[in-house]
């Protein structure tokens, strides 16, 4: 059995697919279908496209209801579950806060007066459901699936490839990864976790036969202000301020949506994150603001 590899760009970054198959033509077809599925999800739910379903829902905020298909209703259920399981820290309406932030450093961090009106629009409880319809209660509100959309695509593609007969595979969409079956040679997939302060340096290498790895951090979409404070794109739904307690959090879980959601919540949870992640019975590796390493078995420090 041969290992076939495909690279492409989607979901805001570099992506990679690997499959173990004998037939190169079968691999080519599998890669084509996988990329098509990624782009379908990106087109349907991207907040950057005016014609996406989320943009339609957001444009009607405070006014009209929008008909949703079963897939969208399931994603709304997922957002609701993540909100409840996190005590409100994961809020799919908090994307509106990005209106006050520019993570390219083109403007300073917003003051409280700038954030206050936006915080009034962050409220998962104001997402109304009526059968297969959804409406945002307040004008100006926004739904944003950025906290789990990429991970959802990872799981969808993995399921699609497995249904097509791929017994050994890896899906990596801009850093969120799902693997199954181990490598064709019988060994585990080797997954690298990026060092949050050393670009191009691997902090840890994880052998994994089955499951998902997701990471969140303060090192990609961020800027450092004149006082030396780093501000990242992971924003607290109650304060509107970035997560400051952790440089990065990586989680291993059965599904990418689960791993990604846990990472985001942990970034926002502050010092309680390790205990909370341990309570979720998942393996994790986290680097705090001082550069200390925390793991699910507390093996050491960076």
VMD Tcl script that draws the C-alpha trace (Angstrom):
set ca {
  {0.00 0.00 0.00}
  {1.29 3.45 -0.95}
  {1.00 6.71 0.94}
  {-0.33 9.52 -1.25}
  {-0.14 13.19 -0.27}
  {-1.90 16.35 -1.47}
  {-1.37 19.96 -0.35}
  {-3.62 22.95 -1.00}
  {-4.72 26.22 0.59}
  {-8.11 26.74 2.25}
  {-9.67 27.78 5.55}
  {-7.14 30.59 5.91}
  {-3.98 28.50 5.69}
  {-2.01 25.56 4.27}
  {-3.80 22.21 4.20}
  {-2.64 18.64 3.73}
  {-4.26 15.30 2.99}
  {-2.57 11.90 3.23}
  {-4.20 8.59 2.36}
  {-2.98 5.01 2.24}
  {-4.21 3.45 -1.02}
  {-2.81 1.15 -3.68}
  {-4.47 2.86 -6.64}
  {-3.15 6.37 -7.51}
  {-6.36 7.12 -9.43}
  {-8.48 6.30 -6.38}
  {-6.27 8.62 -4.33}
  {-6.69 11.38 -6.93}
  {-10.48 11.05 -6.81}
  {-10.46 11.01 -3.02}
  {-8.36 14.17 -2.89}
  {-10.63 15.94 -5.35}
  {-13.78 15.09 -3.42}
  {-12.16 16.10 -0.12}
  {-11.11 19.50 -1.44}
  {-14.57 20.04 -2.88}
  {-16.10 19.36 0.53}
  {-13.72 21.77 2.27}
  {-14.55 24.54 -0.17}
  {-18.28 23.84 0.09}
  {-18.19 24.31 3.86}
  {-15.97 27.38 3.60}
  {-18.29 28.98 1.02}
  {-21.42 28.20 3.00}
  {-20.27 29.44 6.40}
  {-17.47 31.97 5.81}
  {-18.05 35.29 7.50}
  {-15.90 36.90 4.80}
  {-18.36 36.11 1.97}
  {-21.44 38.29 1.55}
  {-23.30 35.40 -0.08}
  {-22.64 32.85 2.69}
  {-25.53 31.58 4.77}
  {-24.07 33.14 7.93}
  {-23.79 36.52 6.20}
  {-27.46 36.29 5.21}
  {-28.47 35.47 8.80}
  {-26.32 38.32 10.13}
  {-27.69 40.84 7.62}
  {-31.21 40.06 8.87}
  {-30.31 40.46 12.56}
  {-33.10 42.16 14.47}
  {-35.49 41.65 11.59}
  {-36.26 38.56 9.51}
  {-36.06 34.83 10.11}
  {-33.83 32.67 7.90}
  {-34.60 29.14 6.75}
  {-31.82 26.69 7.63}
  {-31.03 23.20 6.37}
  {-30.34 20.20 8.58}
  {-26.56 20.72 8.47}
  {-26.85 24.28 9.75}
  {-29.31 23.27 12.45}
  {-26.82 20.63 13.66}
  {-24.07 23.25 13.80}
  {-26.33 25.56 15.78}
  {-26.95 22.65 18.17}
  {-23.16 22.21 18.45}
  {-22.68 25.91 19.20}
  {-25.37 25.66 21.88}
  {-23.70 22.63 23.45}
  {-20.28 24.33 23.47}
  {-21.84 27.39 25.11}
  {-23.50 25.34 27.82}
  {-20.53 23.05 28.47}
  {-18.18 26.04 28.83}
  {-20.40 28.08 31.13}
  {-20.82 30.67 28.38}
  {-17.11 31.13 27.57}
  {-17.68 29.71 24.09}
  {-20.15 32.08 22.46}
  {-20.74 31.94 18.71}
  {-22.07 35.52 18.80}
  {-18.78 36.98 20.12}
  {-17.30 37.42 16.64}
  {-18.87 40.88 16.60}
  {-16.05 42.00 18.94}
  {-13.58 41.89 16.05}
  {-15.09 45.18 14.82}
  {-13.08 46.90 17.56}
  {-9.84 45.00 17.02}
  {-7.19 45.05 14.27}
  {-4.71 42.27 14.80}
  {-2.37 43.55 12.09}
  {-1.24 46.30 14.47}
  {-2.84 49.06 12.38}
  {-4.64 50.47 15.44}
  {-4.16 50.29 19.22}
  {-6.16 48.07 21.54}
  {-9.70 49.44 21.95}
  {-10.76 51.18 25.13}
  {-13.70 50.14 27.31}
  {-15.98 52.72 25.69}
  {-15.37 51.14 22.27}
  {-16.03 47.63 23.52}
  {-19.13 48.32 25.60}
  {-21.70 48.63 22.78}
  {-20.32 45.51 21.11}
  {-20.49 43.52 24.34}
  {-24.19 44.32 24.36}
  {-24.49 42.32 21.13}
  {-22.77 39.21 22.51}
  {-25.51 36.94 23.83}
  {-26.08 33.37 22.71}
  {-29.48 33.54 24.40}
  {-30.56 36.05 21.75}
  {-30.17 33.47 18.97}
  {-33.79 32.45 18.41}
  {-34.90 29.14 16.89}
  {-38.32 28.43 15.38}
  {-38.44 25.01 13.81}
  {-35.95 25.12 10.94}
  {-35.62 28.90 11.11}
  {-33.18 31.11 13.02}
  {-33.13 34.80 13.85}
  {-30.73 37.03 15.76}
  {-32.82 39.08 18.16}
  {-30.83 42.33 18.07}
  {-29.81 44.35 15.04}
  {-26.02 44.30 14.73}
  {-25.59 40.82 16.17}
  {-23.51 38.27 14.29}
  {-23.19 34.51 14.18}
  {-19.63 33.32 13.69}
  {-18.74 29.65 13.26}
  {-15.01 30.43 13.29}
  {-14.61 28.68 16.63}
  {-15.53 25.27 15.20}
  {-16.12 25.57 11.43}
  {-12.64 24.45 10.41}
  {-12.74 21.56 12.85}
  {-16.16 20.57 11.52}
  {-14.68 20.47 8.02}
  {-11.82 18.27 9.27}
  {-14.28 15.74 10.70}
  {-16.49 15.84 7.60}
  {-13.57 15.16 5.26}
  {-12.26 12.37 7.49}
  {-15.70 10.71 7.49}
  {-15.97 11.13 3.72}
  {-12.58 9.54 3.09}
  {-13.30 6.64 5.39}
  {-16.63 6.05 3.66}
  {-14.72 5.95 0.35}
  {-12.60 3.08 1.64}
  {-9.55 4.94 2.94}
  {-8.39 2.89 5.92}
  {-5.31 5.01 6.73}
  {-5.56 8.78 6.54}
  {-4.62 12.22 7.77}
  {-6.55 15.47 7.30}
  {-4.82 18.71 8.25}
  {-6.77 21.91 7.63}
  {-4.65 24.90 8.62}
  {-3.33 23.15 11.73}
  {-6.40 21.23 12.90}
  {-5.74 17.52 12.35}
  {-7.64 14.24 12.31}
  {-6.00 10.84 11.75}
  {-7.22 7.25 11.59}
  {-5.88 3.76 10.97}
  {-2.27 4.68 11.69}
  {0.23 4.90 8.85}
  {0.11 2.20 6.15}
  {3.38 0.77 7.50}
  {1.69 0.10 10.85}
  {3.30 2.96 12.76}
  {1.49 5.97 14.26}
  {1.09 9.30 12.57}
  {3.62 11.79 13.96}
  {1.92 15.12 14.67}
  {3.96 18.21 15.48}
  {2.84 20.95 17.88}
  {4.23 24.36 16.99}
  {6.27 26.29 19.54}
  {4.29 29.48 20.32}
  {7.37 31.72 20.46}
  {9.78 30.10 18.00}
  {8.42 30.08 14.43}
  {9.20 26.87 12.60}
  {10.21 25.05 15.80}
  {8.26 21.99 16.95}
  {7.43 22.14 20.67}
  {6.46 18.47 20.83}
  {5.88 15.53 18.53}
  {2.86 13.36 19.22}
  {2.44 9.79 17.94}
  {-1.22 9.12 17.24}
  {-2.98 6.23 15.50}
  {-6.52 7.55 15.86}
  {-8.10 10.84 16.89}
  {-7.79 14.58 16.48}
  {-5.35 17.30 17.49}
  {-6.30 20.97 17.64}
  {-4.37 23.98 18.92}
  {-5.22 27.55 19.89}
  {-2.67 30.21 20.63}
  {-1.72 33.86 20.88}
  {0.96 33.70 18.17}
  {-0.78 33.82 14.79}
  {-3.36 36.62 14.59}
  {-1.93 39.03 17.13}
  {-0.04 42.27 17.67}
  {2.26 43.63 20.37}
  {1.53 47.15 21.60}
  {3.99 49.87 22.59}
  {4.04 48.61 26.18}
  {5.04 45.13 25.04}
  {1.63 43.54 25.68}
  {0.63 40.87 23.19}
  {-3.02 40.93 22.06}
  {-4.42 37.86 20.27}
  {-7.62 37.18 18.34}
  {-9.18 34.90 20.99}
  {-11.56 37.32 22.71}
  {-13.42 36.84 25.98}
  {-17.19 37.18 25.41}
  {-17.73 39.02 28.71}
  {-14.84 41.49 28.65}
  {-14.08 41.83 24.95}
  {-10.40 41.48 25.80}
  {-8.01 38.81 24.48}
  {-6.92 35.69 26.29}
  {-3.70 36.59 28.12}
  {-3.05 33.59 30.40}
  {-1.80 31.12 27.78}
  {0.60 31.21 24.86}
  {-0.94 28.05 23.41}
  {-3.19 25.12 24.25}
  {-3.24 21.85 22.27}
  {-5.78 19.09 22.91}
  {-6.17 15.51 21.67}
  {-9.74 14.23 21.43}
  {-11.72 11.74 19.33}
  {-13.15 14.49 17.08}
  {-11.65 17.74 15.82}
  {-14.72 19.76 16.84}
  {-14.29 18.52 20.40}
  {-10.54 19.21 20.47}
  {-10.97 22.68 18.97}
  {-13.74 23.70 21.32}
  {-11.78 22.57 24.37}
  {-8.71 24.53 23.20}
  {-10.66 27.76 22.78}
  {-12.38 27.48 26.14}
  {-9.11 26.64 27.89}
  {-7.43 29.72 26.39}
  {-10.20 31.87 27.91}
  {-10.38 30.06 31.23}
  {-7.15 31.39 32.70}
  {-5.38 29.54 35.52}
  {-8.23 27.04 35.90}
  {-7.67 25.59 32.43}
  {-5.44 22.60 33.34}
  {-7.80 21.35 36.04}
  {-10.77 21.80 33.72}
  {-9.08 19.98 30.85}
  {-8.17 17.14 33.19}
  {-11.84 16.93 34.17}
  {-12.68 16.48 30.48}
  {-10.47 13.35 30.40}
  {-8.43 14.49 27.40}
  {-4.70 14.73 26.79}
  {-3.38 18.27 26.43}
  {-0.25 20.35 26.29}
  {-0.41 24.02 27.24}
  {2.17 26.80 27.53}
  {1.32 29.55 29.99}
  {2.18 33.23 29.65}
  {5.49 32.69 31.46}
  {6.51 29.88 29.09}
  {5.87 27.04 31.54}
  {4.61 23.78 30.07}
  {1.50 22.09 31.47}
  {0.40 18.61 30.43}
  {-2.33 16.20 31.39}
  {0.16 14.39 33.60}
  {2.26 17.47 34.54}
  {5.58 16.05 33.35}
  {7.67 19.17 33.20}
  {8.35 22.75 32.20}
  {9.55 24.46 29.06}
}
mol new
graphics top color blue
foreach p $ca { graphics top sphere $p radius 0.5 }
foreach p [lrange $ca 0 end-1] q [lrange $ca 1 end] { graphics top cylinder $p $q radius 0.2 }
display resetview
